[in-house]
């Protein structure tokens, strides 16, 4: 297969691998512009308008809004919504993982979910005034679709890359995603900075940015869907279930839960990943709130910081892929987790209003962000039983980007009771500490053999 090493020479990516990369490019527009930078502060402002319509600029609203019958401060609405969407998404993506493994054309499931999510993301254009509830619904739909489509996308990696090639292919996909997300964010930054010369209001610039992310996601998804239409076919009989399980996805899902106990190293990796990735996702998802509402940074400064983060992450993902080729993915990810631990610790002490300090922190995040996530994906692909990739990746995606919930729940609860984003972000060091310690106990060699997969040359 293309992309492997022979005699020390690295082959170019295959046509299918190049098509596969484009879904990272497509969905990263939503992840970066909408989910990471704009939606958190924007939904907070809409909820604040609803609860405290006469609040002076710069003041914190301490009047709660109703979320599922509970009184929630506007500043905690977004992290609570991420938690809710994660729980709902977890149920959906487990089912979609089973369905994808039973399908001979998983790329169409990938496209269908992506396009529904893109419609929801584009619909955020209508958000204004106090209608944060509509924003909550659209956000949940978009997050559900991006998580479920990612299960199928990750499962396809096993079909198009050999064990020795997955670190490289996964890293290139992440890198291209950061490049695409950063490019659209740069265009939106220009629009949100020069909105007056364009003859639009600042609110319209935000809404157009939300629309652009949805359209980008939907349009660029066409490339992987068409490019992967001739995926290597796998007969359903290769998936070793009883005939009843093959007919009933729910029975197959129940069997998967029971079957997971046969792979203790896979289970241990998932638990480790649950902790350290929840830390990563919460930092990414709530950093915009932290920068604007705790550090007093403007939206344009936050967008500039995220641009730096995105483009550093492009190089960081490729760098971590090269380091993993020498040290192995597990050691490289552990190095990344140690850097994450330091980043969160420094963020707690970051002085308010000092933009260069925020830029430096953003660059540090970019260095490790793509690499730890890309290599975690390729590590897990080695621990998945053959023929059940999407099914097992549904467990993985329950803890993947934009769908973490323990971290956001902790972040939201600490803010709800302390009214401090600094204390909220400090709790995340525990996630990196516990996740890193658990990962050190994962025996990759044993886990790969248990799953019946070929051992890569470098572990």
C-alpha positions, 0 to 999 in steps of 0.5 A: 500500500502507498505511504509505507516505508521500503528501504528507508524511502517514504512513499507518497500518499495514495489517491484514497489517502489524499481524498481522506485528508480532505474531511479534516480540512472540511470539518475543521472550519466548523471546529475552529471558527464556530465551536472554538472561537465564536460560538461560546462567547456569542451564545453567552452574549445572547443568554446575557441579553436574555437574562440581563438586558440592561447590563452595562458593558463589561459587567458579569450577569449573575441572573440565571437563565433556564436550561432544561428547568435548571437555573444556569448563569449565562457564563456557564451556558456554553460548557453545560451545552457541550456536556449535554450535546456530548451525552446525546452524541455518545448514544448516537455515535455508538449506533452509527459506528455499528451501522458503518461497519455493516455498510459496504459504502461508509463514505455515504454515511460520512457525507450524509451526517456531515451535510446535516451538520453543515446545514445546522452550522449554516443555520446559526446565521439567524442567531441574534438578540436573545434567541440563545435557545435556537443556538443551543439546538443548532449546536447540539445537532451540529456537534452530534453530526460532527462526532458521528461522522468522525467515527466513520472517518476514523474507521476508514483510516484502517482500510486505507493505511497499513499499520506502519503508515497510520501515524503518518497518514493520521498526522497529515490529516490533522495537519491539513485540518489545521491549515484549512481551519486556520485559513477560514479563520483568517478570512473571517478575522479580516471580515470582523476587523474591517466590517465597517468598510464592508458596509456591515455591522459587527453582529452581521460579521459574526453571523456571516462567519458562522455561515461560512463555517457551515458552507465550508464544511458541507462543500469540501465534504464532497471531495472525500465522499467522491474520492473514497467511493471505491474503498476496499470492500469487506464482506459482512461475514468478516465481522465475526458476529452471530447472524442475529447480531448482524441483523440487529445493530443494537444486539451488535452494540451490546455484543461489542460492550461485552467483547471489549473485555477481551481487550484489556489494553484497548480498554485501558487506553480508552480510559486514559484517553478519556481523561487527557483528551477531555482536558485537551478538548476543554482547553480548546473549547473554553479557551475563547471564553477564558481569554475574553471574559477572564483575561479581557481580550478582544474578539480580534485578539482572540482570533489572532491567537487562534490563527497562531495556534492553528498554523503552529498546529499544522507544523506541530502535527507533522513534527510529532509524526516524525518524532513518533517514527523514531520514538514511537507514538506512545512515548511521543504522546506522553511528551505531549501530555507533559507539555499540556500539563505545563500549558494549563498551569501557566494559563492559570497565572496568565496576567489579564490584558497582556496580549503577547503572553496570550500569543505565546500560550497559543503557540505552545498549545498549537505545538502539541494540539495536533500531534497528541490527537493525531497520534492518539488516533493512530495508536488506537487504530492498532488496538481495534479488532479487524473488521470492527473499526467504526464500531470500536472507534465509536467508543473512541469518538465518545471522548474525541474533539468537541464531544468531551463532557467530564472536562466541560462539566467540571469547568462549568460547575467550578465556574457556576459556584466560584464565578472564576474561570481561573479556578475552572481552568486549573481543575484541568491539570488533574485530567492530564495527570490522571490520563498520562499516568494511565497511558504509561500503563498501556502495553501497546505490544500486548494490546496489538497482538490481542487485537489480532493486528500486525505489529508496526516496526516502531512502538 
